[in-house]
Amino acid sequence: MSPAEMEAHAITVHLDRLLAERGMTLTDLADRVGVTVVNLSILKNGRAKAIRFTTLTKLCEVLRCQPGDLLAYDEASAETDTSPPGRAGKPG
């Protein structure tokens, strides 16, 4: 794994909560959004390194939510970021 791949981020994804609130499965969501279950699983488990705005838009449309309902900044995680100074949160 390269250093860029190991770089931590402080974004949490609330996909589990939104799915439960809407009575949807990950498979249902994948079908309606047009992405693979594997890719949604990566996002749901916090392992995604990026998300396309088109995918985020479709997720918000299907889940009837705002991006802030789906994603959150976890300040505690950011404070434990081990990135070199001046690199925290910046794209690689």
C-alpha positions in Angstrom: 0.0 0.0 0.0 1.4 3.4 -1.0 1.6 6.3 1.5 -1.2 8.0 -0.4 -3.4 4.9 0.1 -2.7 4.8 3.8 -3.5 8.5 4.4 -6.3 8.8 6.8 -9.3 11.0 6.4 -11.9 12.4 8.9 -15.1 11.8 6.9 -17.7 9.4 8.3 -20.4 7.9 6.1 -23.9 7.4 7.5 -25.2 5.1 4.8 -26.2 2.3 7.3 -28.5 4.7 9.2 -30.1 6.2 6.1 -30.7 2.7 4.7 -32.3 1.5 7.9 -34.5 4.7 8.2 -35.7 4.1 4.7 -36.1 0.3 4.9 -33.7 -0.2 2.0 -31.0 -2.8 1.5 -27.6 -2.0 0.0 -28.6 -4.0 -3.1 -31.8 -2.0 -3.5 -29.8 1.2 -3.3 -27.1 0.0 -5.7 -29.8 -0.9 -8.3 -31.5 2.5 -8.0 -28.3 4.5 -8.0 -26.6 2.5 -10.8 -23.4 1.5 -9.0 -22.2 -1.8 -7.8 -22.9 -3.2 -4.4 -19.1 -3.6 -3.9 -18.6 0.1 -4.5 -21.4 1.1 -2.2 -20.0 -1.3 0.4 -16.6 0.4 0.2 -18.3 3.7 0.7 -20.5 2.4 3.6 -17.5 0.9 5.4 -15.5 4.2 5.2 -12.8 2.8 2.9 -13.7 5.0 -0.1 -11.0 7.5 -1.1 -13.3 9.6 -3.3 -16.9 9.9 -4.5 -18.0 11.4 -7.8 -20.5 14.3 -7.5 -22.8 12.5 -9.9 -22.9 9.5 -7.6 -23.4 11.7 -4.6 -26.2 13.5 -6.4 -27.9 10.2 -7.3 -27.5 8.9 -3.7 -29.1 12.1 -2.4 -32.0 11.8 -4.9 -32.7 8.1 -4.1 -32.3 8.5 -0.3 -34.1 11.9 -0.3 -31.4 13.5 1.7 -28.7 16.2 1.7 -25.0 15.4 1.3 -24.6 16.4 5.0 -27.0 13.7 6.0 -24.8 11.1 4.3 -21.3 12.5 5.1 -19.9 14.1 8.2 -16.6 15.5 9.3 -15.2 13.8 12.4 -13.0 16.4 14.1 -11.6 13.8 16.5 -10.3 11.7 13.6 -8.8 14.8 12.0 -6.9 15.6 15.2 -5.2 12.2 15.1 -4.3 12.5 11.4 -0.7 11.4 11.0 -0.2 13.2 7.7 2.9 15.5 7.4 2.2 19.1 8.5 0.4 21.1 5.8 -0.9 17.9 4.2 -3.9 17.0 6.4 -7.1 16.9 4.3 -5.4 18.0 1.1 -5.8 15.8 -2.0 -2.7 13.9 -3.0 
